[in-house]
């Protein structure tokens, strides 16, 4: 079983919905969230302040999941948050553990 890191960028307006979904998901045991500035987003989706600054306000969420859990989690996110403006990418986790 190989671990993956699912990174999601979500608009602040749907942050709580996404976090609630992840908290209820049995496959999302470990995840983090943080405010971030997102660059390269569609210009029409940015408010006036974001257009002037050249970056969008977003929340970045990173979830450690197994490769086997990936399809179900992505399907749940798609079905509950379709059209909400989320973006995602997946990277392999080379190593993970606890520092004792």
RAQUI-V459193 format. One record per residue. N is the residue number from 1. SS is DSSP state (H for helix, E for strand, - for the rest). PHI is phi in whole degrees, -180 to 180 (NA if undefined). PSI is psi in whole degrees, -180 to 180 (NA if undefined). Layout:
N|SS|PHI|PSI / N|SS|PHI|PSI
This chain:
1|-|NA|117 / 2|-|-99|142 / 3|E|-89|150 / 4|E|-128|156 / 5|E|-113|113 / 6|E|-91|117 / 7|E|-105|129 / 8|E|-121|138 / 9|E|-109|124 / 10|E|-132|147 / 11|-|-64|145 / 12|H|-54|-29 / 13|H|-65|-24 / 14|H|-112|8 / 15|H|-55|-50 / 16|H|-64|-38 / 17|H|-63|-44 / 18|H|-65|-46 / 19|H|-63|-40 / 20|H|-62|-43 / 21|H|-59|-45 / 22|H|-68|-39 / 23|H|-63|-31 / 24|H|-88|-9 / 25|-|-85|126 / 26|-|-68|-18 / 27|-|-90|-11 / 28|-|-102|72 / 29|-|-74|-37 / 30|E|-128|123 / 31|E|-153|158 / 32|E|-127|160 / 33|E|-144|146 / 34|E|-157|146 / 35|E|-68|146 / 36|E|-150|166 / 37|E|-104|126 / 38|E|-106|130 / 39|-|-111|151 / 40|-|86|13 / 41|-|-79|160 / 42|-|-60|129 / 43|H|-58|-37 / 44|H|-66|-23 / 45|H|-87|-5 / 46|-|-93|143 / 47|-|-77|177 / 48|H|-61|-42 / 49|H|-62|-45 / 50|H|-64|-37 / 51|H|-64|-41 / 52|H|-67|-42 / 53|H|-74|-24 / 54|-|80|21 / 55|-|-153|151 / 56|E|-102|147 / 57|E|-80|133 / 58|E|-152|168 / 59|E|-114|129 / 60|E|-100|126 / 61|E|-119|131 / 62|E|-120|128 / 63|E|-123|129 / 64|E|-90|121 / 65|E|-135|162 / 66|E|-84|157 / 67|-|-60|-35 / 68|-|-68|-31 / 69|-|-85|-13 / 70|H|-56|-51 / 71|H|-60|-44 / 72|H|-67|-40 / 73|H|-68|-44 / 74|H|-63|-37 / 75|H|-65|-41 / 76|H|-64|-43 / 77|H|-64|-45 / 78|H|-63|-44 / 79|H|-71|-33 / 80|H|-94|-21 / 81|H|-129|24 / 82|-|-59|137 / 83|-|78|5 / 84|-|-86|-4 / 85|-|87|21 / 86|-|-77|148 / 87|E|-127|151 / 88|E|-147|161 / 89|E|-151|159 / 90|E|-127|133 / 91|E|-129|151 / 92|E|-73|148 / 93|-|-98|115 / 94|-|-75|-40 / 95|-|-156|146 / 96|-|-153|155 / 97|-|176|-177 / 98|-|-103|141 / 99|-|-98|113 / 100|-|-96|NA
